[in-house]
Amino acid sequence: LSYTTFDIKNIRLSKSTIKAGETIQILAEVQNTGKRLGEEVVQLYIHDPIASISRPVKELKGFAKVSLNPGETKTVSIPLE
């Protein structure tokens, strides 16, 4: 629980195309929109609706924890294999 608020925006991939076995970075800008210092955990979930084997509906693939001062914005990067 944090005593401030956050905004996550501009979510994007590090590359527009990837090959099998490559790792890409998922990038997102996190902004502390509140009036206090706070920490946010940005989580990356995936879902594969056409998998050949049964997969979870939501699968956590990575996360990043960021500490932000009021009004501060940082870009977080989460690798995805």
Secondary structure, 3 states (H helix, E strand, C coil): CCCCCEEEEEEEECCCCCCCCCCEEEEEEEEECCCCCEEEEEEEEECCCCCCCCCCCCEEEEEEEEEECCCCEEEEEEEEC
